[in-house]
Amino acid sequence: MQVTARQGDTLDLLCWRHLGTTAAVVEAAYELNQGLADTGPILAEGAVITLPDAPAASTPIRATVNLWD
């Protein structure tokens, strides 16, 4: 998936916005976009960034119990 950076975007913000997570996705995005780390933390406005596929859900969320309700 290719996305276009807006003013003030960082790579982790793009991953969160489009994939819903940053865990292990930011590193994969850096591998897909060689030289991106050399540009600094804030991406240039209008930069086209290739993001990896969204990761599959790994661990189901456990229901919690509130003892005081």
A tleap script that builds the chain and sets N, CA, C and O, in Angstrom:
source leaprc.protein.ff14SB
mol = sequence {
  NMET GLN VAL THR ALA ARG GLN GLY ASP THR
  LEU ASP LEU LEU CYS TRP ARG HIE LEU GLY
  THR THR ALA ALA VAL VAL GLU ALA ALA TYR
  GLU LEU ASN GLN GLY LEU ALA ASP THR GLY
  PRO ILE LEU ALA GLU GLY ALA VAL ILE THR
  LEU PRO ASP ALA PRO ALA ALA SER THR PRO
  ILE ARG ALA THR VAL ASN LEU TRP CASP
}
set mol.1.N position { 0.842 -1.156 0.000 }
set mol.1.CA position { 0.000 0.000 0.000 }
set mol.1.C position { 0.895 1.230 0.000 }
set mol.1.O position { 1.879 1.290 0.738 }
set mol.2.N position { 0.557 2.192 -0.816 }
set mol.2.CA position { 1.312 3.438 -0.845 }
set mol.2.C position { 0.434 4.559 -0.291 }
set mol.2.O position { -0.740 4.685 -0.641 }
set mol.3.N position { 1.037 5.370 0.585 }
set mol.3.CA position { 0.330 6.491 1.190 }
set mol.3.C position { 1.171 7.755 0.989 }
set mol.3.O position { 2.384 7.693 0.788 }
set mol.4.N position { 0.497 8.885 1.050 }
set mol.4.CA position { 1.172 10.168 0.885 }
set mol.4.C position { 1.222 10.877 2.230 }
set mol.4.O position { 0.207 11.000 2.916 }
set mol.5.N position { 2.402 11.338 2.598 }
set mol.5.CA position { 2.599 12.007 3.886 }
set mol.5.C position { 1.994 13.406 3.848 }
set mol.5.O position { 2.093 14.121 2.851 }
set mol.6.N position { 1.369 13.774 4.955 }
set mol.6.CA position { 0.861 15.126 5.137 }
set mol.6.C position { 1.877 15.911 5.955 }
set mol.6.O position { 2.856 15.352 6.450 }
set mol.7.N position { 1.638 17.189 6.090 }
set mol.7.CA position { 2.558 18.046 6.834 }
set mol.7.C position { 2.692 17.553 8.274 }
set mol.7.O position { 1.692 17.363 8.966 }
set mol.8.N position { 3.928 17.348 8.721 }
set mol.8.CA position { 4.206 16.950 10.095 }
set mol.8.C position { 4.103 15.456 10.372 }
set mol.8.O position { 4.267 15.035 11.517 }
set mol.9.N position { 3.836 14.648 9.358 }
set mol.9.CA position { 3.706 13.204 9.564 }
set mol.9.C position { 5.052 12.558 9.869 }
set mol.9.O position { 6.098 12.981 9.377 }
set mol.10.N position { 4.988 11.524 10.692 }
set mol.10.CA position { 6.129 10.654 10.942 }
set mol.10.C position { 5.750 9.260 10.440 }
set mol.10.O position { 4.576 8.987 10.192 }
set mol.11.N position { 6.724 8.393 10.294 }
set mol.11.CA position { 6.432 7.055 9.781 }
set mol.11.C position { 5.542 6.280 10.740 }
set mol.11.O position { 4.629 5.580 10.301 }
set mol.12.N position { 5.789 6.389 12.037 }
set mol.12.CA position { 4.950 5.652 12.974 }
set mol.12.C position { 3.512 6.170 12.963 }
set mol.12.O position { 2.579 5.392 13.161 }
set mol.13.N position { 3.318 7.468 12.736 }
set mol.13.CA position { 1.965 8.010 12.639 }
set mol.13.C position { 1.255 7.477 11.400 }
set mol.13.O position { 0.070 7.146 11.463 }
set mol.14.N position { 1.959 7.389 10.281 }
set mol.14.CA position { 1.361 6.818 9.073 }
set mol.14.C position { 0.969 5.355 9.288 }
set mol.14.O position { -0.104 4.927 8.864 }
set mol.15.N position { 1.834 4.598 9.940 }
set mol.15.CA position { 1.524 3.187 10.217 }
set mol.15.C position { 0.304 3.077 11.108 }
set mol.15.O position { -0.566 2.240 10.868 }
set mol.16.N position { 0.228 3.911 12.132 }
set mol.16.CA position { -0.914 3.872 13.042 }
set mol.16.C position { -2.197 4.278 12.315 }
set mol.16.O position { -3.241 3.649 12.490 }
set mol.17.N position { -2.115 5.321 11.505 }
set mol.17.CA position { -3.295 5.849 10.805 }
set mol.17.C position { -3.852 4.854 9.796 }
set mol.17.O position { -5.068 4.701 9.682 }
set mol.18.N position { -2.969 4.174 9.061 }
set mol.18.CA position { -3.433 3.326 7.966 }
set mol.18.C position { -3.509 1.844 8.310 }
set mol.18.O position { -4.279 1.106 7.696 }
set mol.19.N position { -2.713 1.400 9.290 }
set mol.19.CA position { -2.696 -0.025 9.631 }
set mol.19.C position { -3.235 -0.316 11.022 }
set mol.19.O position { -3.556 -1.462 11.337 }
set mol.20.N position { -3.339 0.719 11.860 }
set mol.20.CA position { -3.884 0.525 13.204 }
set mol.20.C position { -2.888 0.004 14.217 }
set mol.20.O position { -3.271 -0.320 15.342 }
set mol.21.N position { -1.631 -0.086 13.852 }
set mol.21.CA position { -0.609 -0.580 14.771 }
set mol.21.C position { 0.759 -0.052 14.337 }
set mol.21.O position { 0.944 0.383 13.201 }
set mol.22.N position { 1.700 -0.100 15.262 }
set mol.22.CA position { 3.078 0.230 14.925 }
set mol.22.C position { 4.016 -0.929 15.244 }
set mol.22.O position { 5.190 -0.902 14.873 }
set mol.23.N position { 3.503 -1.937 15.926 }
set mol.23.CA position { 4.329 -3.069 16.350 }
set mol.23.C position { 4.840 -3.849 15.143 }
set mol.23.O position { 4.061 -4.459 14.410 }
set mol.24.N position { 6.132 -3.824 14.949 }
set mol.24.CA position { 6.848 -4.545 13.886 }
set mol.24.C position { 6.520 -4.031 12.487 }
set mol.24.O position { 7.069 -4.543 11.511 }
set mol.25.N position { 5.639 -3.030 12.358 }
set mol.25.CA position { 5.281 -2.523 11.039 }
set mol.25.C position { 6.219 -1.394 10.628 }
set mol.25.O position { 6.553 -1.262 9.451 }
set mol.26.N position { 6.642 -0.584 11.585 }
set mol.26.CA position { 7.526 0.538 11.274 }
set mol.26.C position { 8.848 0.009 10.727 }
set mol.26.O position { 9.382 0.542 9.755 }
set mol.27.N position { 9.369 -1.037 11.352 }
set mol.27.CA position { 10.624 -1.620 10.884 }
set mol.27.C position { 10.479 -2.166 9.466 }
set mol.27.O position { 11.371 -1.995 8.635 }
set mol.28.N position { 9.354 -2.822 9.196 }
set mol.28.CA position { 9.114 -3.358 7.857 }
set mol.28.C position { 8.973 -2.227 6.840 }
set mol.28.O position { 9.406 -2.363 5.696 }
set mol.29.N position { 8.370 -1.118 7.251 }
set mol.29.CA position { 8.227 0.032 6.351 }
set mol.29.C position { 9.587 0.627 6.011 }
set mol.29.O position { 9.818 1.031 4.871 }
set mol.30.N position { 10.492 0.686 6.988 }
set mol.30.CA position { 11.842 1.171 6.708 }
set mol.30.C position { 12.559 0.256 5.720 }
set mol.30.O position { 13.326 0.734 4.885 }
set mol.31.N position { 12.320 -1.050 5.804 }
set mol.31.CA position { 12.939 -1.979 4.863 }
set mol.31.C position { 12.391 -1.790 3.454 }
set mol.31.O position { 13.123 -1.943 2.476 }
set mol.32.N position { 11.103 -1.458 3.344 }
set mol.32.CA position { 10.485 -1.243 2.036 }
set mol.32.C position { 10.886 0.086 1.404 }
set mol.32.O position { 10.834 0.234 0.183 }
set mol.33.N position { 11.283 1.049 2.229 }
set mol.33.CA position { 11.628 2.385 1.753 }
set mol.33.C position { 13.083 2.685 2.091 }
set mol.33.O position { 13.371 3.403 3.049 }
set mol.34.N position { 13.989 2.136 1.308 }
set mol.34.CA position { 15.419 2.320 1.548 }
set mol.34.C position { 15.778 3.801 1.524 }
set mol.34.O position { 15.357 4.530 0.625 }
set mol.35.N position { 16.555 4.247 2.510 }
set mol.35.CA position { 16.990 5.636 2.585 }
set mol.35.C position { 16.026 6.545 3.322 }
set mol.35.O position { 16.335 7.718 3.533 }
set mol.36.N position { 14.874 6.043 3.717 }
set mol.36.CA position { 13.887 6.870 4.409 }
set mol.36.C position { 14.383 7.316 5.773 }
set mol.36.O position { 14.084 8.429 6.205 }
set mol.37.N position { 15.128 6.477 6.448 }
set mol.37.CA position { 15.645 6.836 7.771 }
set mol.37.C position { 16.632 7.998 7.703 }
set mol.37.O position { 16.812 8.713 8.689 }
set mol.38.N position { 17.265 8.193 6.568 }
set mol.38.CA position { 18.238 9.274 6.411 }
set mol.38.C position { 17.582 10.645 6.289 }
set mol.38.O position { 18.261 11.664 6.417 }
set mol.39.N position { 16.274 10.689 6.045 }
set mol.39.CA position { 15.585 11.970 5.846 }
set mol.39.C position { 15.181 12.631 7.156 }
set mol.39.O position { 14.802 13.802 7.155 }
set mol.40.N position { 15.252 11.916 8.269 }
set mol.40.CA position { 14.876 12.483 9.563 }
set mol.40.C position { 13.505 11.999 10.011 }
set mol.40.O position { 12.825 11.284 9.274 }
set mol.41.N position { 13.095 12.389 11.224 }
set mol.41.CA position { 11.854 11.854 11.783 }
set mol.41.C position { 10.580 12.406 11.131 }
set mol.41.O position { 9.580 11.694 11.034 }
set mol.42.N position { 10.607 13.658 10.687 }
set mol.42.CA position { 9.433 14.252 10.059 }
set mol.42.C position { 9.536 14.047 8.548 }
set mol.42.O position { 10.521 14.440 7.923 }
set mol.43.N position { 8.510 13.428 7.975 }
set mol.43.CA position { 8.521 13.151 6.545 }
set mol.43.C position { 8.198 14.414 5.752 }
set mol.43.O position { 7.478 15.292 6.226 }
set mol.44.N position { 8.733 14.490 4.559 }
set mol.44.CA position { 8.441 15.619 3.683 }
set mol.44.C position { 6.983 15.538 3.234 }
set mol.44.O position { 6.485 14.464 2.898 }
set mol.45.N position { 6.312 16.681 3.233 }
set mol.45.CA position { 4.922 16.719 2.799 }
set mol.45.C position { 4.843 16.267 1.344 }
set mol.45.O position { 5.590 16.749 0.492 }
set mol.46.N position { 3.931 15.336 1.070 }
set mol.46.CA position { 3.769 14.817 -0.280 }
set mol.46.C position { 4.632 13.608 -0.591 }
set mol.46.O position { 4.537 13.047 -1.683 }
set mol.47.N position { 5.477 13.195 0.353 }
set mol.47.CA position { 6.320 12.014 0.127 }
set mol.47.C position { 5.442 10.773 0.023 }
set mol.47.O position { 4.529 10.591 0.828 }
set mol.48.N position { 5.706 9.934 -0.946 }
set mol.48.CA position { 4.954 8.694 -1.128 }
set mol.48.C position { 5.707 7.583 -0.411 }
set mol.48.O position { 6.866 7.303 -0.718 }
set mol.49.N position { 5.039 6.957 0.542 }
set mol.49.CA position { 5.647 5.930 1.388 }
set mol.49.C position { 4.939 4.603 1.138 }
set mol.49.O position { 3.710 4.549 1.094 }
set mol.50.N position { 5.715 3.539 0.976 }
set mol.50.CA position { 5.157 2.203 0.825 }
set mol.50.C position { 5.068 1.560 2.201 }
set mol.50.O position { 6.070 1.439 2.907 }
set mol.51.N position { 3.852 1.147 2.578 }
set mol.51.CA position { 3.641 0.480 3.864 }
set mol.51.C position { 3.463 -1.012 3.638 }
set mol.51.O position { 2.969 -1.423 2.588 }
set mol.52.N position { 3.858 -1.828 4.610 }
set mol.52.CA position { 3.674 -3.273 4.482 }
set mol.52.C position { 2.200 -3.643 4.668 }
set mol.52.O position { 1.382 -2.808 5.054 }
set mol.53.N position { 1.883 -4.888 4.391 }
set mol.53.CA position { 0.532 -5.372 4.634 }
set mol.53.C position { 0.247 -5.355 6.126 }
set mol.53.O position { 1.152 -5.522 6.944 }
set mol.54.N position { -1.012 -5.151 6.473 }
set mol.54.CA position { -1.406 -5.136 7.882 }
set mol.54.C position { -1.158 -6.519 8.494 }
set mol.54.O position { -1.457 -7.537 7.870 }
set mol.55.N position { -0.614 -6.556 9.706 }
set mol.55.CA position { -0.361 -7.849 10.344 }
set mol.55.C position { -1.669 -8.522 10.752 }
set mol.55.O position { -2.659 -7.854 11.053 }
set mol.56.N position { -1.657 -9.825 10.757 }
set mol.56.CA position { -2.825 -10.581 11.199 }
set mol.56.C position { -2.952 -10.448 12.705 }
set mol.56.O position { -1.952 -10.321 13.412 }
set mol.57.N position { -4.161 -10.479 13.184 }
set mol.57.CA position { -4.391 -10.406 14.631 }
set mol.57.C position { -3.727 -11.613 15.282 }
set mol.57.O position { -3.982 -12.753 14.892 }
set mol.58.N position { -2.886 -11.364 16.262 }
set mol.58.CA position { -2.106 -12.450 16.847 }
set mol.58.C position { -2.736 -13.013 18.112 }
set mol.58.O position { -2.943 -14.222 18.209 }
set mol.59.N position { -3.038 -12.175 19.066 }
set mol.59.CA position { -3.547 -12.641 20.345 }
set mol.59.C position { -4.923 -12.044 20.589 }
set mol.59.O position { -5.089 -10.826 20.524 }
set mol.60.N position { -5.896 -12.872 20.864 }
set mol.60.CA position { -7.222 -12.323 21.141 }
set mol.60.C position { -7.215 -11.525 22.442 }
set mol.60.O position { -6.484 -11.849 23.377 }
set mol.61.N position { -8.016 -10.508 22.488 }
set mol.61.CA position { -8.105 -9.677 23.689 }
set mol.61.C position { -8.945 -10.411 24.729 }
set mol.61.O position { -10.050 -10.872 24.445 }
set mol.62.N position { -8.399 -10.509 25.932 }
set mol.62.CA position { -9.117 -11.195 27.001 }
set mol.62.C position { -10.088 -10.240 27.668 }
set mol.62.O position { -9.786 -9.064 27.869 }
set mol.63.N position { -11.238 -10.751 28.003 }
set mol.63.CA position { -12.221 -9.939 28.715 }
set mol.63.C position { -11.722 -9.699 30.131 }
set mol.63.O position { -11.133 -10.588 30.747 }
set mol.64.N position { -11.955 -8.503 30.645 }
set mol.64.CA position { -11.545 -8.196 32.005 }
set mol.64.C position { -12.763 -8.136 32.897 }
set mol.64.O position { -13.879 -7.888 32.440 }
set mol.65.N position { -12.537 -8.362 34.154 }
set mol.65.CA position { -13.608 -8.340 35.130 }
set mol.65.C position { -13.351 -7.195 36.100 }
set mol.65.O position { -12.253 -7.055 36.640 }
set mol.66.N position { -14.371 -6.386 36.312 }
set mol.66.CA position { -14.267 -5.305 37.269 }
set mol.66.C position { -14.992 -5.741 38.540 }
set mol.66.O position { -16.207 -5.941 38.517 }
set mol.67.N position { -14.271 -5.889 39.641 }
set mol.67.CA position { -14.844 -6.412 40.873 }
set mol.67.C position { -15.816 -5.453 41.558 }
set mol.67.O position { -16.589 -5.870 42.421 }
set mol.68.N position { -15.785 -4.186 41.187 }
set mol.68.CA position { -16.605 -3.215 41.902 }
set mol.68.C position { -17.875 -2.820 41.156 }
set mol.68.O position { -18.564 -1.904 41.605 }
set mol.69.N position { -18.209 -3.443 40.075 }
set mol.69.CA position { -19.438 -3.120 39.352 }
set mol.69.C position { -20.515 -4.133 39.566 }
set mol.69.O position { -21.610 -3.995 39.021 }
savepdb mol mol.pdb
quit
